[in-house]
Amino acid sequence: MSEACVFCKVLSGELPSRGVVSTEACYAFADVAPVAPTHLLVVPRVHLDDAEAIEASHGGLLAEMFSVARAAAAAEGIAGTGYRLVLNVGEDAQNSVRHLHMHVIGGRRLGWPPG
C-alpha cells in the first residue's frame, strides 16, 4: 500500500466507497465521477502503479480482476446488455490515479470510438 494513493486509502477504509464486489485480492466499487449510468472500478489490493507494472507473475491477479469485473457487472445488472472494460496507462490516457485499476462502464449504449 502507498500512503499517498487514493485507491490504497479506499482499500484501507480511510476513504468511503460504495462497494460492489470484494475478494481477498480485489475490490470493485462505484467511481465517484461516473461517465455512464454504471461506472465501477476494480482495483487489486496490492499496489501496482498501472498496467506497465504487470509482469507474468501477475497472471492470477489479472484473472481475478476480470472475474471481479464480471461479478460486479452482474451485480449491477449490466452483464446481459454489455459493458466496457478499460485500463488506462499514462497521462495521455488520463490515468489520474497511479494504482492499477480497471473501469467497468455500462448501463447505456456506448459510442465508438470512445470520446
N, C-alpha and C positions, 0 to 999 in steps of 0.2 A: 504494500500500500504506500501511496505517496501522500504526505501530509497536505500538499497544496492542491491535489487533484480533486475536482468537484465530484467525480464519479466514485472515487475512493471514500469521500465523505458521505455519499448516498449509501454506499455499501456498509459503512460502519454505523449508519443510523444517525450520524451527525446532522445530515440534511434530510428533510422529509421527502417521500416519494409515494406514488400510488403503484404499489407492486402488483404484478400480474402473474408472474411465474417465478419461483425461486428454487434453485437446486444447490447442491453442495458447491458446484463450480461456477454457476452463472446466476444472474438476476435480470429479469425483464421488468421494466417499469415504464410508465407513461412519460413521454417527452413533455417538458414544460413549455416548449414553443412549437406546437404541432403544425405540420404543413398539410395535414389531411385529417379527416374525422378520427381516424385511428393512426397514432404515431407513437410507437413504442421504441425503447432502446434495450438491447440485450448486451450486457457487459459481463466480462469474466471477473471473478472475484480476485484473481491475480492481476496485478498491474502490468500491462504491456502498453507501450506508448501508442501503437497503431499497427496496422497490418504489415508495415515494413519490419516490425519486430518479430513476426511469426517465423518459426523455424519448423522443420519436420517433426521435432519432438512435441509440438503443439497440436498435432493431428487430433488427438482425443478431445482437447479443449474446443477446437473448431467444430467438431462433430456435435459436441454438447451445445454450443452456441446455436447451431442450426436446429437442433431438437427443441431447444427452449423457444426459439423464434416460431417454430411450427406450433408448439403448445400454446404460446401466447396469442398467435393468430386465431387459433381455435377458441381460446378463452374469450377473446374479444368479438367473436362472431364473424370474422372476415375470411376464415380458411376456405369456405365454399365458393366465395366470389373472387378471390385472388388478392394478392398483396405483393409489395415490392420489398426486397431485402437490399440494403445499401451499406457498403463500407466506404468511408471517406478517408483519404490519406493526404495530408499536407494542406497548406494554405489555399492553393488554387481550388481545392475541393471543398473549401470552407469547413475543414475539420477543426472545430473550435475547442474541443476538449481532447487533450493528449492522453487518452485512455482508450484502448481498443474497444470499439462498440459497433454494433450492427443496428441499423434502423429497420423497423418493421412498419411499413407505411401502407395504408389501405382505407377501406370504408367508403370509397367512391371510385369511379373510373379514373385511372391515372393517365395523363397525357404522355406522349413520347415525341421528341426527346424530352427528358426532364428539364425544367427551367433553370 
